[in-house]
Amino acid sequence: MDLSVYIDHNSGFCFGVVYAIEMAEDMLDQEGHLYCLGDIVHNDEEVKRLVKKGLKIINHADLKTLHHEKVLIRAHGEPPATYKLAIENDLTLVDASCPVVLKLQNRIKNAFDRSEPIYIYGKHGHAEVEGLLGQTGNEAVVFQNVSELDFEKMPSKITLFSQTTKSTDRFYEINNILREKGIEVQTNDTICRQVSNRDKELRIFASKYDKIVFVSGSKSSNGRALYEVCKQQNPSTFFVSHPDQITSELFDRGDAVGICGATSTPMWLMEEVQGKLLRY
């Protein structure tokens, strides 16, 4: 089909994910196996690759039954209860928590210790958010949308934080809405700029090509959000998690195709997608 295919080299793992995977691979090379609390990254293909090398994915219920082992804490971070359990069960934690997340956890804990009413803009149940909630003894209020908030019952003054991977624009929209409702907001912009800047970079990238293939794990909230960014810019954007999901019917002869992905998408997977497209 004579496709020309280009990979967005700004896409792929953020530094927090790179750090976690490098730590996991180092431990696997040394010892042949390593437990990981939750998927190390929200990408099934990368998880499968590491499981083949000896990574064992466990959940919090499994952790309670584990003793005398090494366990990786992924980039999302964990609440204090996890560290307490590790001491009780004689577990060695290989802590790959992202430094940006750790800084945010510390800021939330300090604000909670000052008895400030804490609100967190984030996804319910997300691993990072669970770690943030743990800094407040699960007392902070988490919301994904301002429609969840009961303005009549809210304190007149709140301290607002955000999950690190949320949209910067949306975060400041929420700030403005709260202030319009007469609430005094102590704003803490804790969004990772390496992630938030992807919005603008992807808009530019998506506008350059006839078709866009966005590669991401289906469980990645960051992936879904960035896919929508691409789709808005270029309606001919297709979401795939694996090269097998690509069919030649999606493309026309001579198309220029751009390949991009989420902060949880490995470069090797985007390269496999590129390889398949070039064989058409």
C-alpha positions as CSV (number, residue, x, y, z in Angstrom):
1,M,0.0,0.0,0.0
2,D,3.1,2.2,0.0
3,L,2.4,3.6,3.5
4,S,4.9,6.0,5.1
5,V,4.9,5.3,8.9
6,Y,6.4,7.5,11.6
7,I,6.6,7.0,15.4
8,D,6.2,9.9,17.8
9,H,9.5,9.7,19.8
10,N,7.9,11.9,22.5
11,S,5.5,9.1,23.2
12,G,6.2,6.1,25.4
13,F,7.1,5.6,29.0
14,C,7.4,8.5,31.3
15,F,10.5,8.5,33.5
16,G,8.6,7.1,36.5
17,V,7.7,4.0,34.5
18,V,11.2,3.7,33.0
19,Y,12.6,3.7,36.6
20,A,10.2,1.0,37.8
21,I,10.8,-1.3,34.9
22,E,14.6,-0.9,35.1
23,M,14.5,-1.8,38.8
24,A,12.3,-4.8,38.1
25,E,14.6,-6.0,35.3
26,D,17.7,-5.6,37.5
27,M,16.1,-7.7,40.3
28,L,14.9,-10.3,37.8
29,D,18.4,-10.6,36.3
30,Q,19.8,-11.1,39.7
31,E,17.3,-13.4,41.3
32,G,15.0,-14.8,38.6
33,H,11.8,-13.8,40.2
34,L,10.2,-10.8,41.9
35,Y,6.7,-10.0,43.2
36,C,5.0,-6.9,42.0
37,L,2.1,-5.3,43.8
38,G,-0.4,-4.7,41.0
39,D,0.5,-4.4,37.3
40,I,3.8,-2.7,37.0
41,V,2.4,-0.6,34.1
42,H,-1.1,-0.4,32.6
43,N,0.0,-2.2,29.4
44,D,-0.8,-5.9,29.1
45,E,1.9,-6.6,26.5
46,E,4.7,-5.1,28.6
47,V,3.4,-7.0,31.7
48,K,3.4,-10.3,29.7
49,R,7.0,-9.6,28.7
50,L,8.1,-9.1,32.3
51,V,6.1,-12.1,33.6
52,K,8.0,-14.3,31.2
53,K,11.2,-13.0,32.8
54,G,9.8,-14.0,36.3
55,L,7.7,-11.1,37.5
56,K,4.8,-12.3,39.7
57,I,1.9,-9.9,39.8
58,I,0.0,-10.0,43.2
59,N,-2.8,-7.9,44.8
60,H,-3.2,-6.6,48.3
61,A,-4.9,-9.7,49.5
62,D,-2.0,-11.8,48.3
63,L,0.4,-9.5,50.0
64,K,-1.1,-10.3,53.4
65,T,-0.2,-14.0,53.0
66,L,3.3,-13.3,51.7
67,H,6.4,-13.6,54.0
68,H,10.2,-13.2,53.6
69,E,10.0,-12.1,49.9
70,K,11.0,-9.1,47.8
71,V,8.1,-7.0,46.5
72,L,8.2,-4.2,44.0
73,I,6.2,-1.0,44.7
74,R,5.4,0.4,41.3
75,A,5.5,4.0,40.2
76,H,2.0,4.8,41.4
77,G,3.1,4.5,45.1
78,E,1.4,2.9,48.0
79,P,-0.4,4.0,51.2
80,P,1.4,3.8,54.6
81,A,-0.5,0.6,55.4
82,T,1.5,-1.3,52.8
83,Y,4.8,-0.4,54.4
84,K,3.4,-1.4,57.8
85,L,2.4,-4.8,56.5
86,A,5.8,-5.3,54.9
87,I,7.5,-4.9,58.3
88,E,5.0,-7.3,59.9
89,N,5.5,-9.9,57.2
90,D,9.3,-9.5,56.9
91,L,9.0,-8.3,53.3
92,T,11.7,-6.4,51.5
93,L,10.2,-3.6,49.5
94,V,11.9,-2.6,46.2
95,D,10.4,0.9,46.1
96,A,10.0,2.2,42.6
97,S,7.5,4.9,43.5
98,C,7.7,7.9,41.2
99,P,9.5,10.8,42.8
100,V,6.7,13.1,41.7
101,V,4.2,10.9,43.4
102,L,6.2,10.7,46.6
103,K,6.5,14.5,46.7
104,L,2.7,14.7,46.4
105,Q,2.1,12.1,49.1
106,N,4.4,14.2,51.4
107,R,2.5,17.4,50.7
108,I,-0.8,15.8,51.3
109,K,0.3,14.3,54.6
110,N,1.7,17.7,55.8
111,A,-1.6,19.4,54.9
112,F,-3.6,16.7,56.7
113,D,-1.4,17.0,59.7
114,R,-2.3,20.7,59.8
115,S,-6.0,19.6,59.8
116,E,-6.8,21.1,56.4
117,P,-9.9,19.8,54.6
118,I,-8.3,17.9,51.7
119,Y,-9.9,17.4,48.3
120,I,-8.2,15.3,45.6
121,Y,-9.1,15.6,41.9
122,G,-8.5,12.0,40.7
123,K,-9.9,8.7,39.5
124,H,-11.8,6.7,42.1
125,G,-9.9,3.5,42.9
126,H,-6.8,4.4,40.9
127,A,-3.6,3.0,42.6
128,E,-2.0,6.4,42.9
129,V,-5.1,7.9,44.4
130,E,-5.4,5.1,46.9
131,G,-1.8,5.9,48.0
132,L,-2.7,9.6,48.3
133,L,-5.9,8.8,50.3
134,G,-3.7,6.7,52.7
135,Q,-1.8,9.8,53.7
136,T,-5.0,11.1,55.2
137,G,-6.3,7.9,56.9
138,N,-8.8,7.8,53.9
139,E,-10.4,11.0,55.1
140,A,-9.7,13.1,52.0
141,V,-12.5,13.6,49.5
142,V,-11.8,12.2,46.0
143,F,-13.8,13.4,43.0
144,Q,-13.5,12.8,39.3
145,N,-16.0,15.6,38.4
146,V,-17.3,18.6,40.2
147,S,-20.8,17.3,39.8
148,E,-20.0,14.8,42.6
149,L,-19.5,17.6,45.1
150,D,-22.2,18.9,47.4
151,F,-21.3,22.6,47.5
152,E,-23.8,23.2,50.3
153,K,-22.0,20.9,52.7
154,M,-18.4,21.7,51.7
155,P,-16.2,23.7,54.0
156,S,-15.8,27.4,53.2
157,K,-12.0,26.8,52.7
158,I,-10.4,23.7,51.2
159,T,-6.9,22.5,50.2
160,L,-7.0,21.1,46.6
161,F,-4.6,18.5,45.1
162,S,-4.6,16.5,41.9
163,Q,-3.6,13.1,40.8
164,T,-0.3,13.6,38.9
165,T,-1.7,12.5,35.5
166,K,-4.8,14.7,35.3
167,S,-5.4,17.4,32.7
168,T,-3.9,20.8,33.8
169,D,-6.6,22.7,31.9
170,R,-9.3,20.8,33.6
171,F,-7.7,21.2,37.0
172,Y,-7.8,25.0,36.7
173,E,-11.3,24.9,35.4
174,I,-12.3,23.1,38.6
175,N,-10.5,25.7,40.7
176,N,-12.5,28.4,39.0
177,I,-15.8,26.6,39.5
178,L,-15.1,26.2,43.2
179,R,-14.2,29.8,43.6
180,E,-17.3,30.9,41.8
181,K,-19.3,28.9,44.3
182,G,-17.7,31.0,47.1
183,I,-15.2,28.4,48.3
184,E,-11.7,29.6,49.2
185,V,-9.3,27.2,47.5
186,Q,-5.7,26.6,48.5
187,T,-4.5,25.3,45.2
188,N,-1.7,22.8,44.9
189,D,-0.8,22.1,41.2
190,T,0.7,18.7,41.5
191,I,0.3,17.5,37.9
192,C,3.4,16.0,36.3
193,R,4.4,18.3,33.4
194,Q,6.0,15.4,31.5
195,V,2.6,13.9,31.3
196,S,0.5,17.1,30.9
197,N,2.7,18.5,28.1
198,R,1.9,15.4,26.0
199,D,-1.5,16.9,25.2
200,K,0.0,19.8,23.3
201,E,2.7,17.6,21.7
202,L,0.2,15.0,20.5
203,R,-2.1,17.7,19.0
204,I,0.8,18.8,16.8
205,F,1.8,15.3,16.0
206,A,-1.7,14.1,15.1
207,S,-2.2,17.0,12.8
208,K,0.7,16.0,10.6
209,Y,-0.6,12.7,9.2
210,D,-3.5,11.2,7.3
211,K,-4.1,8.5,9.9
212,I,-3.0,8.0,13.5
213,V,-2.6,4.7,15.3
214,F,-2.7,5.3,19.1
215,V,-1.1,2.3,21.0
216,S,-2.1,1.8,24.6
217,G,-3.3,-0.7,27.1
218,S,-7.1,-0.8,27.5
219,K,-6.7,-0.2,31.3
220,S,-4.6,2.9,31.0
221,S,-6.7,6.0,32.0
222,N,-3.8,8.2,30.6
223,G,-4.1,6.3,27.4
224,R,-7.8,6.9,27.0
225,A,-7.4,10.6,27.7
226,L,-4.5,11.0,25.2
227,Y,-6.3,9.0,22.6
228,E,-9.2,11.4,22.9
229,V,-6.8,14.3,22.4
230,C,-5.5,12.7,19.1
231,K,-9.1,11.9,18.0
232,Q,-10.2,15.5,18.5
233,Q,-7.3,16.7,16.4
234,N,-7.4,13.9,13.8
235,P,-10.7,12.0,13.5
236,S,-8.9,9.2,11.6
237,T,-7.3,8.0,14.8
238,F,-7.5,4.3,15.7
239,F,-6.9,2.8,19.2
240,V,-5.0,-0.5,19.4
241,S,-3.5,-2.5,22.2
242,H,-1.8,-5.0,20.0
243,P,-0.5,-5.1,16.4
244,D,-3.1,-7.9,15.6
245,Q,-5.9,-5.3,16.0
246,I,-4.7,-3.5,12.9
247,T,-6.3,-4.3,9.5
248,S,-5.3,-3.0,6.1
249,E,-8.9,-1.8,5.5
250,L,-8.2,1.1,7.9
251,F,-5.7,2.7,5.4
252,D,-5.6,4.0,1.9
253,R,-2.7,3.6,-0.6
254,G,0.0,6.3,0.1
255,D,-1.3,7.2,3.5
256,A,1.2,8.9,5.9
257,V,0.6,7.2,9.3
258,G,1.7,8.5,12.7
259,I,2.1,6.1,15.6
260,C,1.9,7.4,19.2
261,G,1.0,6.1,22.6
262,A,0.5,6.6,26.3
263,T,3.0,7.1,29.1
264,S,2.5,3.4,29.8
265,T,3.2,2.3,26.2
266,P,6.6,0.7,25.5
267,M,8.5,1.9,22.5
268,W,9.1,-1.8,21.4
269,L,5.3,-2.2,21.0
270,M,5.0,0.9,18.8
271,E,7.9,-0.4,16.7
272,E,6.0,-3.7,16.2
273,V,3.0,-1.7,15.1
274,Q,5.2,0.2,12.7
275,G,6.7,-3.0,11.3
276,K,3.2,-4.5,10.6
277,L,2.1,-1.3,8.8
278,L,5.2,-1.3,6.6
279,R,4.5,-4.8,5.5
280,Y,1.2,-3.7,3.9
